[in-house]
Amino acid sequence: MVESPVIKLVGEKVRQKRLEKGYSQDQLAIEADIPKSQVGRIERGEINTTIATLDKISQALGVTIKDLVDIY
């Protein structure tokens, strides 16, 4: 498990944007073409995800990568 406040904050931002869109973790996983377990691990701040995955998530949510990493 990754212990980083930044990674946790990015995960929280992903969750916030997902909920704003009205998506379940399943729906986001399908739209972003990533495993559902990975969505959960990102949202909980357990993994340091790649920029490529953040790009897939941002496209699925209709936001920019900046929207997901703008935590301050």
Secondary structure, 3 states (H helix, E strand, C coil): CCCCHHHHHHHHHHHHHHHHHCCCHHHHHHHHCCCHHHHHHHHCCCCCCCHHHHHHHHHHHCCCHHHHHCCC
